[in-house]
Amino acid sequence: MAHARQTLRELWDRVMPPVVHAARHANTPWTPDPVDAYCPRCGASAGPGSVTPTGCAFCRDRPIRWDRLTRLAAYDDPMDGWIKAMKFGRQWTWARWLGQRLAEEIGQPLDADRVLICPVPMPWLRRWHRGFNQARLMADALAKARGYPCLDLLRRTRHTAPQTTVAASLRSANVSGSLAARPVDLTGHDILLVDDVKTTGATLTACTRLLRQAGARSVHAAVAAVADPRGQHFKTK
């Protein structure tokens, strides 16, 4: 009986994302945000004409480590619910669905033969507790859809508190020294750095710095959602 329940739960988790999306799409069509709806530097939502070559009001003239950022949506309804279901409801196949959507949005690199996909790593204890790293599952789906290699180029060197529990001003310090690059020469490669949610950007910044130190020619961040820097999510997520 227990085995049957587990099999049914796994089947439910597998079909839930497309079923939910199809039902919602029938009433309120959802599509990823167009590239002119957000800043390609920091990912914040932006109105027409509000983004200049140096960024938007939230990042203008501030250094950004990665070259550009692609998002699917703001961290708002319905995306926030899908991400919470994935991370905390064990509906892990949302990660595959989100990765496939990112594959459709990232554009075509100049040299596809030099592209590598890298997920943001997760502390082993958190991964053991959750059962999966959603960034890795997203990256795997993106890689399969686009035909790029997906490699764990980065690793965690110590456990950290979840960024969701740390004040925005302390997040850089929280991840400082907790990441390391694996011994690989990335000279001449373009990296697609994949994560589920970008808030302050502290984790993406730390990852990008390491990838560049390893020789990466460029780093393109690809995330499912970006929290609004004016809202409560930025402070608590």
TITIBA-576791 format. One record per residue (C-alpha): x, y, z. Coordinates in pm, whole numbers, plus 50000, padded with zeros to 5 digits. Example, Ala and Ser with C-alpha at 12.3 -4.5 7.8 and 13.67 -1.06 7.14 Angstrom:
BEGIN
512304955050780
513674989450714
***
This chain:
BEGIN
500005000050000
502795024050090
504495016549760
501265023649571
500845057049750
504425066549668
503905057349301
500745078449284
502535107749451
505395105849201
502925104848913
501075134949057
504295154649095
505255146548737
502015157748574
501155186848805
503085215248633
501655210448282
498165204048421
498205235748633
499665256248351
497155243248099
494235250848330
495475285748401
496315292448038
492745284047939
491455313348147
494355337448186
497085331747929
500585333048073
503715339347870
507245348447976
507955385548005
509225401647684
512805414047700
511685450447703
509645445048020
512695442748246
516265454948279
518755431648109
521375440648370
519625434948704
516335419248593
514085444548767
510765452248600
511045483448388
508635504648188
509125516447831
512135539047791
513285534948151
516345513548072
519475530047935
522775514047827
523955518248187
520925501248338
517655510548507
516865531548813
517785502549042
521185493948894
522275523748684
526025529448717
526325501148969
528735473048882
527045440848766
529295410348748
527365390648488
527005402748129
523225400948108
520255384648273
517235366448133
514145360648346
510765344948285
508775367648515
508745388848825
508475369949152
504725375249164
501525356449091
501505330848936
505275325148919
505835327649294
503275300249354
504895277249101
508315282449255
507035276349607
505305244649491
508595233349338
510815241349635
508575234549932
505765212749793
508095186449644
506635192649298
510115189949151
508965187348789
508205224548792
511995227748761
511995209148432
509125230248300
510845262748403
514125251548248
512355244247920
510795279047922
514205294747984
515605275347689
513085293347469
514015327747605
517805329147630
518455336947264
521145323347039
524775327847148
527405338146896
529345305946941
527095277647057
530025253247062
531575272547352
528485274347575
528385256247909
525445255848149
526185258448521
523575255948799
523995275149122
525065248649376
523125240949691
524575232250034
524555194450069
522465194550387
519715214950224
519825193149915
519575161750128
516605176250316
514805187749998
515815157949786
516945178349487
518605210649376
515995229149173
518665249848995
520345217848876
517055203448748
516285235948567
519775236448417
519465200148303
516185207948124
517635238947961
520705219347850
518635191347702
516415215747513
519325235447367
521935208047332
524525224347558
526635206047818
525505210648179
528355208948431
528675214648804
531435240448766
530925253549119
530605237449460
529645247549812
532465247750064
530375253650375
526765254150483
525015287950485
521685300050610
519115302250331
519245336750173
515495338950236
516205341250609
518955367550587
518475405150565
519245419250220
522205439150351
523825407550494
523425383850200
526805390850043
528465382850374
526325351650412
527605336350087
531145350050114
533635321450114
530915295250079
531525288149709
534475275749508
535165267949144
536065232749047
539525228448888
538585234548524
539875259448268
536955279448129
539035301247899
536995311147594
533725296447721
530405314147764
528545303248076
524805302048133
524415304748511
521015290948618
519045296948937
515395298449037
515045333149195
517255364049191
516765389349470
519765410349575
522005391149335
524565382549604
524705345449515
524815351649140
527565377449193
529695353249395
529215326049134
530015349148845
533205361349010
534485325549043
533545316448686
535415346748552
538435338348765
538375303848602
538605320648260
534995323848146
534665347847853
531125357947952
528475348848208
524765350948128
522425346948428
519175328448357
516505327348629
512855318948657
511985350048855
513355382848987
512045398249309
510885434349293
513595455949458
510875479449582
508835452349749
508825430350055
510155400349863
513445418349814
513795422550187
512715388050295
513245364849999
***
